[in-house]
């Protein structure tokens, strides 16, 4: 890809990520964005200045800006961090008041319930289920702390039913682990109550017409993209009629849309199973360019109501990658079986599907050798069938979503398996390991930068205490194994053994 396009793509992604972080800090968004993008500016400048020689930047030019800017990025967030009192307050900041006037006396926070309702709240916590010891009030929430005396699932189900009996759907009941490891309940004002349900449904429709329109546009952009990938576009090639373009790009377009669409539809149906409001899958079409010829940036859905528990979080998170992988794998095997073997170029290029080196991925190396056999040697590359190209891209998308960081699918999975705090710790370790791996797999450097900009914490489920069953834990381990098979390069001893 062209360095300037990569810079544009990274800058756009970074902007949306930094906007989410801006909700917890007063540091200007433009400053956070500039600091986050500074390493990319330095590396892009090096790449442009050394485009003829194609020499990689020295190690100090890679490590020093990355480490320095990450530390500065974290420092700026902490320097301007908004405290819970400030974020809950509805009053203007004290700094905006004239310095000659004395500040007004602090007023106690408004209680979301009145004294009579407080007695009703206390009856919602049976002492044999959850022994209530302290009630703390916030402007939009009531924090209830005590001792858990039953199974977490039983406690949540019982107290949620009691709260609903006394308060209707006025509050969402949140069950989380505190910093001391003790679970606590929080009653949060419910934005999805019956009073606002009609208004919300009008503000956030599913928009099937938009979803279908984007799907149709993406179909044509991916058909046209195949001509770019196959090298049939350029100054020496005449433009093809629309019908012929569609016919030639049909295998690639249908395969890629099938993989991406099944991934997002699996999320959608898993969300509907748990009565979570979600949009239909929206594809992101893009005109194919020489440095980004794939025709789409992927697809996404939006969840528009809380996730009830860690079981639902796990099922919604893992359903997409597993379904996408289940579709991509047989298509890749079929596509490799119908691919051709060509001479390996002197300077192999990543994602050159006309002379593809399968050693960049352990899974691709094993499948390529399995399907092509002895004709694939260390001196040979693969001219990939369009179905194999689409499947390879589908695996790359699956691998990125399985990264166990933040609100990616992999982040949901480890959060559901280990809890919110332990999941965030796994995410921090994964980011560091991916950064180290990117020195061997250069295409992962962009992923490593994006993952460092994504907040490591995932949003909690309503019942974020009840643990998963062993069956789901095994599926979670399997999903992480799939991630490693896709992103790890083929070890040199294994490549020699396979003669590739």
C-alpha positions as CSV (number, residue, x, y, z in Angstrom):
1,X,0.0,0.0,0.0
2,X,1.1,3.6,-0.6
3,X,2.4,5.3,2.6
4,X,0.2,8.3,2.1
5,X,-2.9,6.1,2.0
6,X,-1.9,4.2,5.0
7,X,-1.3,7.5,6.8
8,X,-4.8,8.7,5.8
9,X,-6.4,5.4,6.9
10,X,-4.6,5.4,10.2
11,X,-5.3,9.0,10.8
12,X,-9.1,8.5,10.2
13,X,-9.2,5.5,12.5
14,X,-7.1,7.3,15.2
15,X,-9.5,10.2,15.2
16,X,-12.6,8.0,15.9
17,X,-10.7,6.2,18.6
18,X,-9.4,9.4,20.3
19,X,-13.0,10.8,20.2
20,X,-14.1,7.9,22.4
21,X,-11.2,8.5,24.9
22,X,-12.1,12.3,25.0
23,X,-15.1,11.5,27.2
24,X,-12.8,10.8,30.2
25,X,-10.3,13.6,29.8
26,X,-10.3,17.4,29.2
27,X,-7.2,17.2,27.0
28,X,-8.1,18.6,23.6
29,X,-8.9,15.9,21.0
30,X,-6.6,17.5,18.4
31,X,-3.6,17.2,20.8
32,X,-4.2,13.6,21.6
33,X,-4.6,12.9,17.9
34,X,-1.4,14.6,17.0
35,X,0.6,12.8,19.7
36,X,-0.9,9.4,18.7
37,X,-0.1,10.1,15.0
38,X,3.4,11.4,15.5
39,X,5.2,8.0,15.1
40,X,3.2,7.3,11.9
41,X,4.3,10.8,10.6
42,X,7.9,10.0,11.3
43,X,7.8,6.5,9.7
44,X,5.8,7.7,6.6
45,X,8.4,10.5,6.1
46,X,11.2,7.9,6.2
47,X,9.3,5.6,3.8
48,X,8.7,8.5,1.3
49,X,12.3,9.7,1.6
50,X,13.7,6.2,1.0
51,X,11.2,5.0,-1.5
52,X,13.8,4.2,-4.1
53,X,16.1,2.2,-1.8
54,X,13.2,0.6,0.2
55,X,15.4,0.4,3.3
56,X,13.6,-0.2,6.5
57,X,13.9,2.4,9.2
58,X,16.5,1.8,11.9
59,X,15.4,0.2,15.1
60,X,15.8,3.4,17.2
61,X,13.5,5.3,14.8
62,X,10.8,2.7,15.3
63,X,11.0,2.1,19.0
64,X,11.8,5.6,20.4
65,X,8.9,7.5,18.8
66,X,6.4,4.7,19.6
67,X,7.4,4.3,23.2
68,X,7.8,8.1,23.8
69,X,4.5,9.0,22.2
70,X,2.6,6.2,24.0
71,X,3.9,7.5,27.3
72,X,3.0,11.1,26.4
73,X,-0.4,10.0,25.2
74,X,-1.1,8.3,28.5
75,X,0.3,11.2,30.4
76,X,-2.0,13.7,28.6
77,X,-5.0,11.6,29.3
78,X,-4.2,11.4,33.0
79,X,-3.3,15.1,33.2
80,X,-6.8,16.1,32.0
81,X,-8.7,13.1,33.4
82,X,-12.3,14.0,34.5
83,X,-13.1,12.8,38.0
84,X,-16.4,11.0,38.7
85,X,-17.6,14.1,40.6
86,X,-17.0,16.3,37.6
87,X,-18.5,13.9,35.2
88,X,-21.7,13.6,37.3
89,X,-22.1,17.3,37.9
90,X,-24.6,19.2,36.0
91,X,-23.1,22.6,37.0
92,X,-20.5,24.5,35.0
93,X,-16.8,24.1,36.0
94,X,-15.6,26.2,39.0
95,X,-12.8,27.6,36.9
96,X,-15.3,29.5,34.8
97,X,-16.5,31.5,37.9
98,X,-14.9,34.9,38.7
99,X,-12.0,34.6,41.1
100,X,-13.2,37.5,43.2
101,X,-16.3,35.6,44.3
102,X,-16.4,32.9,46.9
103,X,-17.4,29.5,45.5
104,X,-21.0,28.5,46.5
105,X,-21.2,25.9,49.2
106,X,-21.2,22.3,48.0
107,X,-24.7,20.8,47.8
108,X,-25.4,17.2,48.5
109,X,-26.0,15.2,45.3
110,X,-29.6,14.8,44.3
111,X,-31.0,11.4,45.2
112,X,-32.6,9.5,42.3
113,X,-35.1,8.0,44.9
114,X,-37.0,9.6,47.8
115,X,-36.9,8.3,51.4
116,X,-40.0,6.1,51.0
117,X,-38.5,4.5,48.0
118,X,-35.3,3.9,50.0
119,X,-37.2,1.6,52.3
120,X,-38.6,-0.2,49.3
121,X,-35.0,-0.6,47.9
122,X,-33.8,-2.1,51.2
123,X,-36.5,-4.8,50.9
124,X,-35.2,-5.7,47.5
125,X,-32.0,-7.3,49.1
126,X,-32.9,-10.4,51.1
127,X,-30.2,-10.9,53.8
128,X,-29.8,-14.6,52.8
129,X,-29.1,-13.6,49.2
130,X,-27.1,-10.3,49.4
131,X,-26.6,-8.7,52.8
132,X,-26.9,-5.0,52.1
133,X,-24.5,-2.8,54.2
134,X,-24.3,0.6,52.5
135,X,-26.2,2.7,50.0
136,X,-24.3,5.4,48.1
137,X,-26.2,8.0,46.0
138,X,-25.1,9.4,42.7
139,X,-27.1,11.8,40.5
140,X,-28.2,9.1,38.1
141,X,-27.4,5.9,40.1
142,X,-27.7,4.2,43.5
143,X,-24.7,2.1,44.6
144,X,-25.5,-0.8,46.9
145,X,-22.6,-2.5,48.7
146,X,-22.7,-5.6,50.9
147,X,-21.9,-9.3,51.2
148,X,-22.8,-11.8,48.6
149,X,-24.3,-14.9,50.3
150,X,-25.5,-17.0,47.3
151,X,-24.5,-17.8,43.8
152,X,-24.0,-14.7,41.7
153,X,-26.6,-15.8,39.1
154,X,-29.2,-16.4,41.9
155,X,-28.5,-13.1,43.6
156,X,-28.8,-11.1,40.4
157,X,-31.9,-12.8,39.2
158,X,-33.6,-12.3,42.6
159,X,-32.6,-8.7,43.2
160,X,-33.4,-7.7,39.6
161,X,-36.9,-9.2,40.0
162,X,-37.4,-7.4,43.3
163,X,-36.3,-4.0,41.8
164,X,-38.6,-4.5,38.9
165,X,-41.5,-5.3,41.2
166,X,-41.0,-2.1,43.2
167,X,-39.7,0.3,40.5
168,X,-40.8,-1.1,37.2
169,X,-38.4,-0.5,34.4
170,X,-37.1,2.7,35.9
171,X,-33.7,1.3,36.7
172,X,-31.2,-1.0,35.1
173,X,-29.6,-3.3,37.6
174,X,-25.9,-3.6,37.2
175,X,-23.8,-6.3,39.1
176,X,-20.1,-5.8,39.1
177,X,-16.9,-6.6,41.0
178,X,-15.4,-3.7,42.9
179,X,-11.7,-2.8,43.1
180,X,-11.6,-4.9,46.3
181,X,-12.9,-7.9,44.5
182,X,-16.3,-7.7,46.3
183,X,-19.4,-7.6,44.0
184,X,-21.7,-4.7,44.3
185,X,-25.1,-3.6,42.8
186,X,-25.8,-0.4,41.0
187,X,-29.2,0.9,40.0
188,X,-28.7,3.1,37.0
189,X,-31.4,5.2,35.3
190,X,-32.8,3.2,32.5
191,X,-32.7,5.0,29.1
192,X,-34.7,2.2,27.6
193,X,-37.8,2.4,29.8
194,X,-41.3,2.4,28.4
195,X,-41.5,6.2,28.6
196,X,-38.6,6.5,26.2
197,X,-38.9,3.3,24.2
198,X,-41.1,4.8,21.5
199,X,-38.8,7.9,21.1
200,X,-35.7,5.7,20.9
201,X,-37.2,3.4,18.3
202,X,-37.9,6.5,16.2
203,X,-34.4,8.0,16.7
204,X,-32.5,4.7,15.9
205,X,-34.4,2.7,13.3
206,X,-32.9,-0.5,11.9
207,X,-32.8,1.1,8.4
208,X,-33.0,-2.0,6.1
209,X,-33.1,0.1,3.0
210,X,-29.7,1.6,4.0
211,X,-28.3,-1.8,4.7
212,X,-29.4,-3.2,1.4
213,X,-28.2,-0.2,-0.5
214,X,-24.7,-0.4,1.0
215,X,-24.6,-4.1,0.2
216,X,-25.5,-3.5,-3.5
217,X,-22.9,-0.7,-3.8
218,X,-20.2,-2.9,-2.1
219,X,-21.0,-5.8,-4.5
220,X,-20.1,-3.6,-7.4
221,X,-17.0,-2.1,-5.8
222,X,-15.7,-5.5,-5.0
223,X,-16.4,-6.8,-8.5
224,X,-14.4,-3.8,-9.8
225,X,-11.7,-4.4,-7.2
226,X,-11.0,-7.9,-8.6
227,X,-9.7,-6.3,-11.8
228,X,-7.3,-4.1,-9.7
229,X,-6.1,-7.1,-7.7
230,X,-5.7,-9.2,-10.9
231,X,-3.7,-6.4,-12.6
232,X,-6.2,-5.9,-15.3
233,X,-6.5,-2.2,-14.7
234,X,-3.9,0.3,-15.8
235,X,-2.7,2.6,-18.5
236,X,-2.2,-0.3,-20.9
237,X,-5.6,-2.0,-20.3
238,X,-8.8,-0.8,-21.8
239,X,-11.9,-0.4,-19.6
240,X,-14.2,-3.4,-19.6
241,X,-18.0,-3.1,-19.9
242,X,-19.9,-3.2,-16.7
243,X,-21.4,-6.6,-17.3
244,X,-18.0,-8.2,-18.1
245,X,-16.5,-6.5,-15.0
246,X,-19.3,-8.0,-12.9
247,X,-18.8,-11.5,-14.4
248,X,-15.0,-11.5,-13.9
249,X,-15.3,-10.2,-10.3
250,X,-18.3,-12.3,-9.3
251,X,-16.3,-15.2,-7.5
252,X,-14.2,-12.7,-5.5
253,X,-17.2,-10.4,-4.7
254,X,-19.6,-13.1,-3.6
255,X,-17.0,-15.0,-1.6
256,X,-15.8,-11.8,0.3
257,X,-19.4,-10.6,0.9
258,X,-20.4,-14.0,2.1
259,X,-17.6,-14.2,4.6
260,X,-18.0,-10.6,5.9
261,X,-21.8,-10.8,5.9
262,X,-22.0,-14.1,7.7
263,X,-19.6,-12.7,10.4
264,X,-21.9,-9.8,11.1
265,X,-25.1,-11.7,10.7
266,X,-23.9,-14.1,13.3
267,X,-23.4,-11.2,15.7
268,X,-26.9,-9.9,14.8
269,X,-28.7,-13.1,15.4
270,X,-26.8,-13.8,18.6
271,X,-27.8,-10.4,19.9
272,X,-31.4,-11.0,18.9
273,X,-31.3,-14.3,20.8
274,X,-30.6,-12.4,24.0
275,X,-33.1,-9.6,23.1
276,X,-30.3,-7.0,22.6
277,X,-31.3,-4.3,20.1
278,X,-28.9,-4.3,17.2
279,X,-28.8,-2.9,13.7
280,X,-28.6,-4.9,10.5
281,X,-25.0,-5.3,9.0
282,X,-23.8,-2.2,7.2
283,X,-21.1,-2.8,4.6
284,X,-18.5,-0.1,3.9
285,X,-17.9,0.2,0.2
286,X,-14.7,1.9,-1.2
287,X,-13.5,2.4,-4.7
288,X,-10.5,0.2,-5.4
289,X,-7.2,2.0,-5.4
290,X,-3.8,0.8,-6.4
291,X,-2.7,0.8,-2.8
292,X,-6.0,-0.5,-1.4
293,X,-7.6,-2.6,-4.1
294,X,-10.0,-4.7,-2.0
295,X,-13.3,-2.8,-2.6
296,X,-14.5,-2.6,1.0
297,X,-13.5,-1.7,4.5
298,X,-15.6,-4.5,5.9
299,X,-19.0,-4.4,7.7
300,X,-20.3,-3.7,11.1
301,X,-23.4,-3.8,13.3
302,X,-24.3,-1.6,16.3
303,X,-25.6,-2.8,19.6
304,X,-28.1,-0.4,21.0
305,X,-29.1,-1.9,24.4
306,X,-27.1,-3.3,27.3
307,X,-25.7,-6.8,27.3
308,X,-27.4,-8.7,30.1
309,X,-24.6,-11.0,31.3
310,X,-21.1,-12.4,30.5
311,X,-22.7,-15.4,28.8
312,X,-24.5,-13.1,26.3
313,X,-21.3,-11.1,25.9
314,X,-19.3,-14.2,25.0
315,X,-21.9,-15.6,22.6
316,X,-22.3,-12.3,20.8
317,X,-18.6,-11.8,20.6
318,X,-17.5,-15.2,19.5
319,X,-20.3,-15.9,17.1
320,X,-19.0,-13.6,14.4
321,X,-15.4,-14.7,14.1
322,X,-16.3,-18.4,14.4
323,X,-19.0,-18.1,11.6
324,X,-16.6,-16.1,9.4
325,X,-13.9,-18.6,9.9
326,X,-16.2,-21.5,9.3
327,X,-17.2,-20.0,5.9
328,X,-13.7,-18.8,5.0
329,X,-11.9,-22.1,5.7
330,X,-13.7,-24.4,3.1
331,X,-13.7,-21.6,0.6
332,X,-9.9,-21.1,1.0
333,X,-9.3,-24.9,0.6
334,X,-11.3,-24.9,-2.6
335,X,-9.7,-21.7,-3.9
336,X,-6.2,-23.0,-3.2
337,X,-7.0,-26.3,-5.0
338,X,-7.9,-24.2,-8.1
339,X,-4.9,-21.9,-7.8
340,X,-1.7,-22.0,-9.9
341,X,1.9,-22.3,-9.0
342,X,4.3,-19.6,-10.4
343,X,7.9,-18.6,-10.0
344,X,8.7,-16.8,-6.7
345,X,9.7,-13.2,-7.5
346,X,13.1,-11.9,-6.4
347,X,11.5,-9.4,-4.0
348,X,8.2,-10.9,-2.8
349,X,5.5,-8.4,-1.8
350,X,3.0,-8.9,0.9
351,X,-0.6,-9.5,-0.4
352,X,0.6,-9.8,-4.0
353,X,-2.0,-12.4,-4.9
354,X,-0.5,-13.0,-8.4
355,X,2.7,-14.3,-6.7
356,X,1.7,-15.0,-3.1
357,X,4.2,-16.3,-0.6
358,X,2.1,-18.5,1.9
359,X,4.8,-18.5,4.6
360,X,3.5,-15.2,6.1
361,X,0.8,-17.3,7.9
362,X,1.2,-20.7,9.6
363,X,-2.4,-21.7,8.6
364,X,-2.0,-20.6,5.0
365,X,1.3,-22.4,4.7
366,X,-0.2,-25.7,6.0
367,X,-3.3,-25.5,3.8
368,X,-1.3,-24.4,0.7
369,X,1.0,-27.4,1.0
370,X,-1.9,-29.7,1.7
371,X,-3.8,-28.7,-1.4
372,X,-0.9,-28.1,-3.9
373,X,1.4,-30.8,-2.7
374,X,4.8,-31.3,-4.2
375,X,4.4,-28.7,-6.9
376,X,4.7,-26.0,-4.3
377,X,8.4,-25.6,-3.3
378,X,10.5,-22.9,-1.7
379,X,11.1,-21.4,-5.2
380,X,7.4,-21.3,-6.1
381,X,4.7,-18.8,-5.3
382,X,0.9,-19.1,-5.7
383,X,-1.2,-17.3,-8.3
384,X,-4.4,-17.4,-6.2
385,X,-7.9,-18.0,-7.4
386,X,-10.3,-15.1,-6.7
387,X,-12.1,-17.3,-4.1
388,X,-8.8,-18.0,-2.3
389,X,-8.0,-14.2,-2.3
390,X,-11.4,-13.4,-0.8
391,X,-11.0,-16.2,1.8
392,X,-7.5,-15.0,2.7
393,X,-8.8,-11.5,3.3
394,X,-11.6,-12.9,5.3
395,X,-9.1,-14.7,7.6
396,X,-7.2,-11.4,8.1
397,X,-10.4,-9.7,9.1
398,X,-11.2,-12.6,11.5
399,X,-7.8,-12.4,13.1
400,X,-8.0,-8.7,13.7
401,X,-11.4,-9.0,15.3
402,X,-10.1,-11.8,17.5
403,X,-7.4,-9.6,19.1
404,X,-8.2,-9.7,22.8
405,X,-8.3,-5.9,23.3
406,X,-11.1,-3.6,24.3
407,X,-14.3,-3.8,22.4
408,X,-13.1,-6.0,19.6
409,X,-14.6,-9.5,19.5
410,X,-11.6,-11.0,21.2
411,X,-11.8,-8.3,23.9
412,X,-15.4,-9.4,24.5
413,X,-14.3,-13.0,24.7
414,X,-11.5,-12.6,27.3
415,X,-13.7,-10.2,29.3
416,X,-16.5,-12.8,29.4
417,X,-14.0,-15.6,30.3
418,X,-11.9,-13.8,32.9
419,X,-13.8,-10.8,34.0
420,X,-13.4,-7.1,33.2
421,X,-10.2,-6.3,35.0
422,X,-8.4,-9.5,34.1
423,X,-9.6,-9.2,30.5
424,X,-8.1,-5.6,30.4
425,X,-4.8,-7.0,31.7
426,X,-4.8,-9.6,28.9
427,X,-5.4,-6.9,26.4
428,X,-2.4,-4.9,27.6
429,X,-0.2,-8.0,27.3
430,X,-1.6,-8.8,23.9
431,X,-0.8,-5.3,22.6
432,X,2.8,-5.6,23.7
433,X,3.2,-9.0,22.2
434,X,1.7,-7.9,18.9
435,X,4.1,-5.0,18.8
436,X,7.0,-7.3,19.2
437,X,5.6,-9.7,16.6
438,X,5.2,-6.8,14.1
439,X,9.0,-6.6,13.8
440,X,8.8,-10.0,12.1
441,X,5.5,-9.4,10.4
442,X,5.6,-5.8,9.2
443,X,2.0,-5.7,8.1
444,X,1.1,-6.1,11.8
445,X,2.7,-2.8,12.7
446,X,-0.5,-0.9,11.7
447,X,-2.6,-3.3,13.8
448,X,-0.2,-2.7,16.8
449,X,-0.6,1.0,16.6
450,X,-4.4,0.9,16.3
451,X,-4.6,-1.5,19.3
452,X,-2.5,0.8,21.5
453,X,-5.0,3.6,20.7
454,X,-8.1,1.5,21.6
455,X,-9.1,1.6,25.3
456,X,-8.1,-1.7,26.9
457,X,-11.3,-1.8,29.1
458,X,-14.4,-3.4,27.7
459,X,-17.8,-2.1,28.8
460,X,-19.3,-4.3,31.5
461,X,-22.5,-6.4,31.1
462,X,-25.4,-5.9,33.5
463,X,-24.5,-9.1,35.4
464,X,-20.7,-8.9,35.1
465,X,-20.0,-11.3,38.0
466,X,-21.5,-14.7,37.0
467,X,-18.8,-16.8,35.3
468,X,-19.0,-18.8,32.2
469,X,-19.4,-22.6,32.0
470,X,-16.5,-24.9,31.0
471,X,-17.8,-25.4,27.5
472,X,-17.7,-21.7,26.6
473,X,-14.2,-21.4,28.2
474,X,-13.0,-24.2,25.7
475,X,-14.6,-22.3,22.8
476,X,-12.8,-19.2,23.9
477,X,-9.4,-21.0,24.0
478,X,-10.2,-22.4,20.5
479,X,-10.8,-18.9,19.2
480,X,-7.5,-17.6,20.5
481,X,-5.8,-20.7,18.9
482,X,-7.4,-19.7,15.6
483,X,-5.9,-16.2,16.0
484,X,-2.4,-17.5,16.5
485,X,-2.7,-19.9,13.5
486,X,-3.6,-16.9,11.3
487,X,-1.1,-14.3,12.5
488,X,2.0,-16.3,13.4
489,X,4.5,-16.7,10.5
490,X,5.6,-20.1,9.5
491,X,8.7,-21.1,11.6
492,X,11.8,-21.6,9.5
493,X,12.3,-25.3,10.5
494,X,8.7,-26.1,9.6
495,X,9.1,-24.2,6.3
496,X,12.1,-26.3,5.5
497,X,10.3,-29.5,6.4
498,X,7.4,-28.6,4.1
499,X,9.8,-27.4,1.4
500,X,8.1,-24.0,1.0
